[in-house]
């Protein structure tokens, strides 16, 4: 049985880089996955506790990525590529253009 939070033997632990969890949460927030009244701050807090990850600097990290024009949505891109590769439909010719469009669309809205 999956349990919530650190200290529980059955708790889920995020094993990827924290920035990938930040990107996932930002994407869910962008899509209003939890409704329009849930703040990104509350998502940072919830997911940080649920997966035992320190996300106290998440908003700053996301802002720096946007300011520095560091490629956003790396986690989403890797997830998409993993699924496409598994299904045998990854097209390297279109990959760059598709990723650029996906990234711009995902983070087009201003920070809430």
ABEGO torsion letter per residue (X at the ends): XBBBEBGBAABBBBABBAAAAAAAAAAAAAAGAAEAABBAAAAAAAAAAAAGBBAAAAAAAAAAAAAAGBBBGAAAAAAAAAAAAAAGABBAAAAAAAAAAAAAAAAABBBX
